[in-house]
Amino acid sequence: MEEFSKQFLEDVLSRAEELSEPQEDAFTGLFTEYLVEAEECFNVTICNYQKKSKGIKLNAYSYTNDFDELLLFVSDFDATTYKRKIGSKRITEDLNRVYKYYLGAINGLKVEMEESRDYFSFTDLLDHNKDEIRKVKLYLLTNALAENDLPPDREVNNVSISFHIWDIERLYQFIYQKKGPEQLRVSFTNKKNNLHLIKTPDQNEVYDSYVGVISGELLAELYNEFGQKLIERNVRSYLQAKGKINKSIRMTIKDEPTMFMAYNNGISTIAEKAVFGNNENNVSVEELVGWQVVNGGQTTASLYHAYKDKIDLSQVFVQMKLTVIKDSERINEIISNISRFANSQNKISASDFTANDPFQVELEKLSRKIWVPHENLRGKSTTKWFYERARGQYLVEVNRQGTPSRKKLFEKQHPKNQILTKTLLAKYLMSWFQYPHIVSRGAETNFVYFTEMIKKNNTPLPDENYYKHAVASAILFKKCDQIISDKNYGGYKANIVTYTISLLSFLDSDMVNFNNIWQTQQISSRIEDRINQLCDLVWDHITTPPVKGTNVTQWCKREECWTSLFQKFS
């Protein structure tokens, strides 16, 4: 634990230096990347705002597209020690700071902020959507050892407020003991509506299959209790009642509830373990472990929204299929196939985007065997890039080395500034492929689009050339990030970087030779000069949307923002 704490602190400091960002931002960014892997949150945005005179602080945020659920993060980071402890008084003080930010944000705090700052953009967005908020989760992140003593949950204006803490020990437990998201355990024994299923007659060693009907009320209540963790494991898209199909679902729920069963395709679910009552074939479900809705996300979310709006669901029923997977080694493959073959409702299919995807596995293999060219090609190679197909792999590998000398050698061969994660790679490549509006929607959403694009285009498994070009895109993106950090625009750095890379790709792709970047592990001065020119154009473009007063962050997420930029040069 002590070794991990020390290693984590070194990683934070290394990241801060490499990205030219404040140490607390580097800490928050690294920590929340692990939380995304733990499925604790989705699409986190770093947003450092402090007003010490009022005891207000915000380090990051995450929200669902309709603002139903809001997550706010506050960090307590110490760059000088990895052996610190904090007690309940400090924990309460920290959480009160982010709680005060939330209260301020929904009560006009934005008038005290500079409009050019990214935290103004989010606070303004929060103020405009405050009536949609149902749940607020406030998180304290710390590299100290913290007591398990949290303020009690509360309710403010019909909004439930809950407090959470992730300290360095909890992070350690996640990486080294769980090595994945906590299993979802869903109990049906104390629910108003029961769930009864019939076992299908097929017999095999891979799975057991059950079919039946679940009440719309029960399904909505379960989504209310477990949220996005219930829907489409590994897909971070939140479904709203805006699309044509969702509106149809909602209309049926409201106007013809008894017809819902006839009109709707139902839901497909999987579980890793099931506890049943009654006899073997006509079963009453008592508990499902690792239960996931892998097809029918729109149905589930639409029922939840109706439930939230107090629409009567007593006459709504949904047909349901449950697949209990007995072969644990094939669980990811089976989930992926169920999603791909069964899903016909969602524009983005619910494919399985886990670390076990063959594309990810092949990239990992390539990274373990390909050495970085020596400077000027005058000596033997001494380092490699380390591809993390699962968050935390690098730390685990370091500590697997056993002796201090072997750890030192491993870290020398795989320096921290040459770690490449799957979500970062997706960001680098999608920026070069000219999808900055998708990248601006967050790491997880962007990763979904990237993976779908690979599947849709039947992209072959990566080879050595693909891998080298991927690393080169990382070098290009990182240098662009550094150049833009030095220019001190004041906000929206992440948006400026991805849009600048996309504009460089659109206007000057011939200038960028990925083979040369791989060989030299750097970009040319000519490319640097061009980036310096383009980023000023990007800044002017994104901060002057066509409709005055448009939220800049939201503007950057729209395809129109990108098309209107490159059309200026067409």
Secondary structure, 3 states (H helix, E strand, C coil): CHHHHHHHHHHHHHHHHHHCCCHHHHHHHHHHHHHHHCCCCCCCEEEEEEEHHHCEEEEEEEECCCCCEEEEEEEECCCCCCCCEECHHHHHHHHHHHHHHHHHHCCCHHHHCCCCCHHHHHHHHHHHCHHHCCEEEEEEEECCEECCCCCCCEEECCEEEEEEEECHHHHHHHHHHHCCCCCCEEECCCCCCCCEEEECCCCCCCEEEEEEEEEHHHHHHHHHHHHHHHECCCCCCCCCCCCHHHHHHHHHHHHCHHHHHHHCCCEEEEECEEEEEECCCEEEEEEEECCEEEECHHHHHHHHHHHHCCCCCCCCEEEEEEEEECCHHHHHHHHHHHHHHHCCCCCCCCCCCCCCCHHHHHHHHHHHHCCCCCHHHCCCCCCCCEEECCCCHHHHHHHHCCCHHHHHHHHHHCCHHHEEEHHHHHHHHHHHCCCHHHHCCCHHHHHHHHHHHHHHCCCCCCCHHHHHHHHHHHHHHHHHHHHHHHCCCCCCHHHHHHHHHHHHHHHHHHHCCHHHHHHHCCCCHHHHHHHHHHHHHHHHHHCCCCCCCCCHHHHHCCHHHHHHHHHHHC
